Amino acid sequence: MKKVRITALRKADYKDLQARYENPIEHTCDICEGMTWVCVDAQKPAGLCDEAWKSMKEFVEELARGGGNFFDGWMKNPYSAMVSCNDGFRPVSFLLEAEPWQ
C-alpha cells in the first residue's frame, strides 16, 4: 500500500454561527494550518482528530490502494483529494496525497 500524506491547509472560524447556534464549549479543535500526518497502511495517524478521520477515511483507503481520479478529474493531481472535517463552526480543509508526493 502507498503512504498517504494529510496536510491541514485551512481552518475557518465562523464566530457568527458559533454565537447564534453553539453552546459554549471549553475545548475546540487542536488542528492548526500546516500540520501534517502520514498514513501507513491506510490507518489513522496518531494525533489526527477522530471526526476529521471519519470524513477522509474512504479517500485515504482508495489512495493507499493506488486509486484516485475521484469524481472524474476533480483534482489536478488525480492521486490526491481535498476534504473537510464535519465541524460546521470551525471546519478544517485537508489535502490528501498518495506517495510519491508532489
Buried (B, 14 or more C-beta within 10 A) or exposed (E): BBBBBBBBEEBEEBEEEBEEEBEEEEEEBEBEEEBEBEBEEBBBBEEBBEEBBEBBBEBBBBBBEEBBEBEEEEBEEBBBBBBBBEBEBBBBBBBBBBBEEE
